[in-house]
Every structure is written in structure tokens, then in C-alpha cells.
Amino acid sequence: MPALPEVHLEPEVVLVGLLPPLLNTAAIQTSLVDFATHRKPILMLSVGLVVVTTVAVGAVVQWLLPGLGWPAALAIGAVVAPPDAVAATAIARRIGLPRVVVTVLEGESLLNDATALVALRSAIAAIAGTVSAVQVGVDFFVAAAGGALVGFVVFWLVASVRRHISDPLLDTALSFVVPFAAYLAGEEIHASGVIAVVVAGLLLGHKAPIIQSAPSRITERTTWRSISFLLENAVFLLIGLQARWIIEAVGASTLGVGQIPGLCAAVLATVIVVRLVWVSALQVPLVGRGVAGASPGRTVCWPGGPACGAW
């Protein structure tokens, strides 16, 4: 049996080729009304939790590997800080969790990558020089505001064109350009391409009944669900094909064979503990306004706690 090929997955392949369409698929299917209603817990998880996890993991890595340096340790923290919510939301729907919980998980998955990328870029810049906390804050503000502006501009342009398109196939073809145009335009002005894609997708999905015909909406959603299915599986396939390269790199590492699994276990435990402590301490309030099956003004804590109500 021939051996599996060794694949080196370049970061640009994921960031430019795979991430924008995956984000676009999730964004156009997310309710902007629900997203706005639960913006507080979404931001607490996608921004606050990612930053706290980055620092916590960086501290653990620096403690275990003192010679690595804080910038590299924080870079590791930024890589593992944003959780992959695709599996979480799929399981949540399957076991019948409240819609509000699924909404928060989906909203978090749309924005946590942007926070992690800003943190990673700051850590890489710190490796090459010095980066102050003020500079990191300014970079995050510029990335968020610039990305939101680019996303709105892309939405306005596409919405203006769609009002004059009646062919579902042409309309769907236009949707292929949206995530890449928004991402590349955002990155070109040194803003967040992730936020640009998310804002454009949320607005286009929200205004779809006004700017698109019913056949166009059906064709677009069906096509993008198929694309999302293929890309998600392609990502995991490419990661699996890198297994041999990763194992060889581990064998060539100056760290001991037993030290690497221990470091990985410590990082994983830190991520789990920090997430549980964060959501338990803040109790991430979820207000049930505008959510199917929820009483007006009712507060439900997620994922659990003494003050939480039951659905």
C-alpha cells in the first residue's frame, strides 16, 4: 500500500482560500437579530475569553519552557485560544440544546478567529521587536473598525448590484466573490479581513428577502451549504496529511519525547479550565428576547450555574 503523501499546509492557503468562504457560509445563515440580541455574551466569549485564554496558555508555556520567551509563548496561546464551534453547534442542534445557546456558539465562532489573529500578529511582532499594550489595543481597534467598514462597503455594493439581477445562477456566482473581496480588501488596508467577511455576510443574509428573489436565495443557500461541507472536510483531510511531517518534527525536536505530550496536555487542560472558569464566573447572561420559545426578558445563564433558569 503506498504511503500517504506528505503535505505542508501553508497558512495563506487557509487564511485566503478556506477561511473566507467558511465564514461567509456561517454568516449568511446566522440571524442578525439574534446576533444583536446576544451581542454581549458573544463578545465576552469571542473577545474576552480568547484574550484571557491566550495569556493563560502563554503563562503556562512560559512556566514549562522558560527559555522560549513570552512572545513565542503568547503566540502558542493565540493559536489554541479560539475554539472550533462547528462540531459544538452540530452537537448542540442534535441533542436539542436551546436555540439561544446555539446562537451564542455560532456568533462566537464568527468573531473569535479575528481576535486570535490580532493576538497572533502582535505576538509575532513582539518576537521581532517590542510591542506595547497600547499598541496592541490600537491595532485591535483599527482591525475591528476597519474590518466592519470594509464589510459594510462590500455589502452596499453587492446589494446595489443584486437589485438588478434576477437570474439565480448569476446571483449565486456573484456570492462567490463576496467573501474573498471582503477579506482581501480588509487585509489590504491592514484591517481584519475576518470581520469584513462576517459583517458583509450578516448584512447580506439579513437583507436577502429584500434584495434577492426566492429562487436566488434558495440556490445560494443550497450551494453554500455544499461548499461548506466540502471545505470543512478538506481542512481536516489536509491536517491529517500533515501527520507524518508533524511526527518527524517532534522526533527532531530538542525537547524530550515525553516532555512534548506533557506540554500538550498542560495546554489542553489550561484551555478547558480557563473556559469553564470564565463562563462560570461571569455566568454569560443570555436574554431570551426574540428567541423562539423564550419568555420576554427571561435570563438564562450559560452553560450552568445556581442562578440559571431551565428551558
Long-range contacts (C-beta under 8 A, 24 or more apart in sequence): 3-244, 4-241, 4-243, 4-244, 5-241, 6-241, 6-242, 6-244, 6-245, 7-238, 7-241, 7-242, 7-245, 8-242, 8-245, 9-238, 9-239, 9-241, 9-242, 14-235, 15-193, 16-180, 16-183, 16-184, 18-231, 18-234, 18-235, 19-113, 19-183, 19-194, 20-179, 20-180, 20-182, 20-183, 20-193, 20-197, 21-179, 21-180, 21-224, 21-227, 21-228, 21-231, 22-228, 22-231, 22-232, 23-110, 23-113, 23-179, 23-194, 23-197, 23-198, 23-201, 24-175, 24-178, 24-179, 24-197, 24-200, 24-201, 24-224, 25-224, 25-225, 25-227, 25-228, 26-106, 26-109, 26-110, 26-201, 26-228, 27-110, 27-197, 27-198, 27-200, 27-201, 27-202, 27-204, 27-205, 28-201, 28-202, 28-204, 28-205, 28-208, 28-220, 28-221, 28-224, 29-205, 29-221, 29-224, 30-103, 30-106, 30-107, 30-110, 30-201, 30-202, 30-205, 31-103, 31-206, 32-202, 32-203, 32-205, 32-206, 33-206, 33-290, 34-99, 34-100, 34-103, 34-107, 34-290, 34-291, 35-103, 35-107, 35-202, 37-287, 37-289, 37-290, 37-291, 38-100, 38-103, 38-104, 38-107, 38-286, 38-287, 39-107, 40-285, 41-104, 41-284, 41-285, 41-286, 41-302, 42-104, 42-107, 42-108, 42-111, 43-111, 44-282, 44-284, 45-104, 45-108, 45-112, 45-278, 45-279, 45-284, 46-82, 46-107, 46-108, 46-110, 46-111, 46-112, 46-114, 46-115, 47-111, 47-112, 47-115, 48-278, 49-81, 49-112, 49-274, 49-275, 49-278, 49-279, 50-81, 50-82, 50-112, 50-115, 50-116, 50-119, 51-81, 51-115, 51-119, 52-274, 52-278, 53-77, 53-80, 53-81, 53-270, 53-271, 53-274, 53-275, 53-278, 54-78, 54-81, 54-116, 54-119, 56-270, 56-274, 57-81, 57-267, 57-270, 57-271, 57-274, 60-266, 60-267, 60-270, 61-263, 61-267, 64-262, 64-263, 64-266, 65-263, 69-127, 70-126, 71-123, 71-124, 71-126, 71-127, 72-123, 72-127, 74-119, 74-122, 74-123, 74-126, 75-120, 75-123, 75-124, 75-127, 76-267, 77-119, 77-123, 78-116, 78-117, 78-119, 78-120, 78-123, 79-116, 79-120, 80-267, 80-271, 81-112, 81-115, 81-116, 81-119, 81-271, 82-112, 82-113, 82-115, 82-116, 83-108, 83-109, 83-112, 83-271, 83-275, 84-109, 85-109, 85-112, 86-232, 98-291, 98-293, 98-294, 98-300, 98-311, 99-291, 99-292, 99-293, 100-286, 100-288, 100-291, 100-294, 100-300, 100-302, 101-286, 101-302, 101-303, 103-291, 104-284, 104-286, 104-302, 110-198, 110-202, 111-194, 111-195, 111-198, 113-194, 114-143, 114-144, 114-147, 114-192, 114-194, 114-195, 114-198, 115-140, 117-192, 117-194, 118-143, 118-192, 142-190, 142-191, 143-190, 143-191, 143-192, 143-195, 144-191, 144-192, 144-195, 145-191, 146-186, 146-189, 146-190, 146-191, 146-192, 147-186, 147-191, 147-192, 147-193, 147-194, 147-195, 147-196, 147-198, 147-199, 148-195, 148-196, 148-199, 149-191, 150-182, 150-185, 150-186, 150-189, 150-191, 150-193, 150-196, 150-199, 150-200, 151-182, 151-186, 151-195, 151-196, 151-197, 151-198, 151-199, 151-200, 151-201, 151-203, 152-199, 152-200, 152-203, 153-185, 154-178, 154-181, 154-182, 154-185, 154-196, 154-200, 155-199, 155-200, 155-203, 155-204, 155-207, 158-200, 158-204, 159-203, 159-204, 159-207, 159-211, 162-211, 162-212, 162-216, 163-211, 165-216, 166-213, 166-216, 167-216, 168-213, 168-215, 168-216, 168-218, 168-219, 168-220, 169-219, 171-212, 171-213, 171-216, 171-219, 171-220, 172-216, 172-219, 172-220, 172-223, 175-204, 175-220, 175-223, 175-224, 178-204, 279-303, 280-304, 280-305, 283-307, 283-308
